[in-house]
């Protein structure tokens, strides 16, 4: 068993088959090198990309499609006339053309509009057989902040790469505006909604209720899902409590039919057992629940899983927020704020695991700068042929956040919330 990531399965003998058809120990990741000198902070360097989360897929047109949450994305700065704390979109899908060193970003104008103070955030997007699917999660409670955890998500899809959009039941979604089914909180207009509630009281006597499968993260398998190992699309989701990870699957031609989704229940040696009952779901893997005196809080655990054809492995990157208590409080609060951002990398022969850790850091800081990482993603497109070189996309978290005087920042360029990327090399010693 891995000391830091306890898998709910007995370890099995790994028989790895490389891309050339021969078993090779070189195909097994053993570590990673982060090339901090390649760290780019686009917003500060003038290329924009304002926002966070950056869940992305490699679509059938050869381009990356990515959600930018909590920001303006690539809207020109001169056109950003919204008030400072009503900044841009809560969720917006963008198309990125070109390669990692020569690219451009384009808006998809016909998509439903999610602007503040609505609290919808794009956490999952995948291209399958020419269709884009997006999952838009909702923050519960009143007001525009992160006062409560997510209570569910909406499933939308576009059969024509963003020209038209539809709700999971087939209804057409019109672009623009705050009204309509794309913003509705009625259960019938959402996909997973208030599922299997769990109430937790943390050490600060804060009591809130979390729900199952409120945000989901699909496994990316090459361009337009063309490298998938079977006919299923796999979706990871944080459990309650959030240091545990859940998993679901659905056949690729039944994604919009909730009744067809199956949930990981348990391991039978190295093989997963599935159930159609979400309340019978099990934990596919766990992360460390505590670090020092701090606990893994509800907002972390948003994995990015990408198939790496050069290594013939599925690679997962994930992060955990450690705080003094489970429920959210301002990360800038000196007592209750975030204390540490952990980062881990894992590999598996299958999209469902079992997962093997090859890197973990309880306090990862990109580029050696004095700020932390937020919601890292692996690019499903920018992978070198041998599989050793990949690119991590993330949002910066500076010491002072988005408020305050930039002159007071540790580094004046650390104006928060932007697309960052960094090259990494997977070691296979």
N, C-alpha and C positions, 0 to 999 in steps of 0.2 A: 504494500500500500504506500502511496505517496504521502509523506509526512504532512505536507501543507494542503494537499487537495485530496481528500479522502473519497475514493470512488466506491460506490456501493456494489462492488463486484470482486470476485476473486481475480487475482492477476493471472493472466493466461500467457502461454508461450507465444511470443510474437513471431510470426512467420511473415516477413516483409518481402513483397515482390516489387522490385524497382521498375522504373519506366522502360528499362531494356529487357524486362522479363526475368532478371536474375535476382535472387535474394541477395541483399547487401546490407551490412551494418552501416555503411555510409548513408543509407537512406533514413536513418533514425536520428532526429534532431536531439542534440545534447546541450545546446546553449545558443545564445544569441548575442550579437554585437550590434549595439545601437550607434549609428554614425552621427554623433551629435553635431559634427561640423556641417552636416547637410540639413540641419533643422531650419525650416523656412516658416516665417510668421507672415502670412500673406497680407493681412490687414495693415500691419505696420510697414510692410515693404511696398505698399502702394498698389498691390494687386487685388486687394479686398478679399471677399469671402468672409463676410461678417456674420457670426452666428455660432451655433454649436451642434453637436451630435453627429452629423455627416454620415449617417447610414447610407450605403451606396450599393449599386448593382451595375453589372456590365450588360447593357441592353443589346437587343438584336441589331440595332443600327451601328454597333461598334463603339458607342459612347457610354460614359459613366453617367448615371442618373443618381443624384444625391439629395437628401433632405437637408436643408439649412433651417434650424430652429432658432428661436430667440434672437432674430437679427434681420438685417437687410439683405443678406446674401451679396450678390454682385450689383445691386442697384447703385447707380452712380451717386457719389456722396452729395453732389449738388442738389439731388432730387429728394434727399432724405429730410422731409419737412415735418415728420411726426415728432411729438414731444420726446424728450430723452427717455422717459420710462414707458413710453408706448412705442418702443423702437421696432419698427418694421413688422415682420411676420412672426407669428408663433410657429408657423410651419410653412415651408415653401419648397417645391421640388425644382431642381436645376439640372441642366444637361452640361456636361463637361466634355469637350472634344480634345483630341490630341493626346500626346503622351505626357509622362510625368514632368518633363522639362520644357514642354512647348504646348501649352493648352489654353483654352478659352472657355468661359462659362456663359450659358445662355438660359434665359428665363423660359418657362413653359407657360404661355399666357392664358391658356384655356382651363387651367386647373381650378378647383374650388379654392376660395380665399379664406385663409385662417390668419386673422390679425388680432392683436391684443385689443380689448381685454379678454377675448375668448382664450381658452386654455387647452388647445389641441396641439399635440406635438408629434411629428413624424419620426417613428423609431424603427420602422421596418420597410424595406422596399426590395422587390425582386422582379427580375424579368424572366418569364417562362414562356417559351414557344411564341414569342412576339408580343406577349401581353405584360404590361407593367402592373404589379400589385403593390399597394401601399397600405400600411397600417398606421392609423392616426390615433394616438392615445390621449385620454382626457384626464386632467387633474381635477379631483373632486373638490367639493366645498365651494364657498363663495369668494368673491374677489379675484384679482388677477395674478396673485402670487402662488408660491408652492406651499400653501397652507396645509394641504392634505395630499395623500398619495393618489396614484391613478385609480380610477374605478372601472376602466374598460377601454376598448379601442374600436374604431370604425375601420372596416375593410373597404377600400376603394380600388377600382381597377380601370385601366385604359387599354383597349385593344388596338390602339393606333398610335402608341408612343406619345401620348399627351394631347392629341387633338380633341378627343372626347373622354369624359370620365363618368363612371357609373358607381353606384352603391352596390354592395355585395348581392342584393336581390335583383339587380338589373336596372334600377331607376337611373335616369340620366341626371347628372349633377351639373348645374349651370355655374359658370365662372363668376367670381365676384360676390360681394355681399356677405352679411353675417347671418342672414336667414336661410332657411331651406334645410333639407335632410343632412347636408354635410356638416351642419352645426347642431343638429338635433341631439338631445340627450334622452330621447325616448328609446326604450330597450329594442323596439323593432327596427330602429334606424342604426343600431350598433351591432357589432359581431359578438364580442365577449363583453359582458356587462354585469358588474357586481357578482362575480362568480366566487363561490365558496369563501365567504368572508371569515377573516381571522382578526380578532381584536388583541392588541398588544399594549400594555402599559409599561413605559420605559422608566429608567432610573430617576428621571425628572418628573415622574408622575404624570406624564403626557400620555393620554389614551387616544388611540386612533385605530381605525379598521383598514386593513389591507385586503386585497382581492387577488385571485389567481388569474394569470394570463392577461394582465392589463397592458403589457407591452411585450411584443414578440420580435425576434431577430432571426430572419431566415438564413439558412446556410446557402452560401454563394458557390455555385459550381460552374465556373467558366462563363463564357459569353452566352447569354440567354439560356442559362441552365443546361448547356449542351454537354457538359462533362459529368452530369449526375450519374451516380452508380445504380440508381433504380428509378422507379416511377413516382417516388414520393418527394415532397418538399418538406424539409425539417425546420422546426421553429423552436428556438430556445426562449425561455422566459424566466425572470426571477420569481422565486417563491416568496412566501411569507413564513418565517423571516427570510430576508433577502440574501443571506449568504448561501442559501440552497438554490440549486438550479433545476428547473423543470424543462420538459421537452415534449413537443407534439409533432405529429406528422399527418400529412394528408396527400392523397394522390394528386398529381399536378393538374389533372383535368377536373378536380372537385374542390379546388381551393375555396371557392365562394360558398360552399355548402357546409355549414357548421356541423351538421349531423355526421359528416364523414370524417371529422377530425378524430384522431386517436392520441392517447397520452401515454407517455412512458410510465410504467407501473413499478417494475423491478427488474433486476438482472436474474437470468437463469444461466449461471456461470458467466460467459461473455456475451450472451445473446439477450437482447431486450425483450421484455414482455409488455404488451400494449393493452390498453383498456379504452373503451369508448366513454367511460364515466370520468369526468374531470375531477370529481371528489375522491377518486381512487388513485389519482396520480401519485407517483413517487419522486424521489430525488435522484436525478441522474448523476450529479456530482455536487460537492460542497467545497467552499473556500473557507479559509480560517475565519472563525466567527469573531475572534478577538485579537487585538494587537495592543500589547501593553495593557493599559487600563481602558482602552477604547473598544467600541463594538462596531461591527459592520452595519452601517445604517441602511435604511430602506431604499435610498436613491441610487446606490451602486448596483453592480452586477448587470451589465448590459453587454453581453458578449458579441463579438464579431467572429464568425466562422467562415473560412474561405478554403476551397479545395485548391491545393498547390500541385499542379500536374508534374512539375519537374521532380518533386520528391514523392509523388503519388501518396500524399498525406493530406488530411484535413488539419488545418492550423487554426487554433482559437487564440484570440487575444481578449483579455478582460481586465476590468479594474474594479476595485472595491474602495468605498469611502469609509474611513474609520473616524468615529466621533465619540463624544462622551456618552451619547444616548442614541437610541434607535431612530427616533423620529426627527424630522428635519428641523433645523434651526439655522439662522444665518451663518454661513461659513466664516464670516468675519468676526463673529462673536468670540471674544477671547476665552470664554468658558465652555460654551456649547458648540462652537463652530467645528468645522472639519479639522482633524488633527493630522491626517495622513491619507494620501492616495496611493493605493497599492496597484501593481501591474503584474500580470501573469501571462505566460504563453504555454500552450499545450498542443499535443499532436495526437492523431488517431488515424487508423486505417478506414474508419467508417464515419459517416456524418453524425451518428448517434453516440460515438464513443465505443468502448471506454477511453477516457482521456488520460494522457500522461504528461505531467508537468516537465518542462525543460527550462523554465525561467520563472523566478518570483522575486519581487522587491516590494517590501512593505511601504517604501517611501520613494517612489520613482519621480525623478525631476529631469525633464527633457532638456538637453543642451547644456546641462550644468548650471542653468539659470535658477534664480530663486523664485520659481513658480512651479506649479504642479500640473499634472495631466488630467484631462477630463474627457471621458467617453472615447477612447481610442478605437479606431477601425482599421482593418487591413484592406487595402485596395484589392478587389477581385481581378483587376485588369493588369495593374503594374507589378508583374512578377517576372523575373528573368527566367530564361528557358531552363536553366539548371535548378531552379527552385530555391536557390540559396538567398537571393536578393528579393526582398519584398519592401513595400512602403506602408508606413503607418500614418494615418490621418487622425488628428485629434484637435481639441480646443485647449488653449492655454488657460491656466488659472493663476493669475498673478497674486501677489501678497495682498494687494489692496482692492481687488475686484474692479468693477466697471465704474465705481464712483471715485471721487477724490481728484486731486490735482496730479496730472501725469508727471509733473516735475518732482513729485514726492515718491515716485515709483523707484524700486531698486534699479530697474532699467527703464528709461523713459519710453522705450518702444513697447513696453508691456501693457498696452491698452487692450484690455481683455476682449475676449470672445471673437475668435477668428479661426479660419482654417489654418492649421499647422500641418506640416508633413515632415517625415524623416525616413531616411533609408535605414534598413536593418539587414543584417546578414545572419542567416541561420547556420549554426555550426553543426556538422554531422561527423564528428571525430570518430 
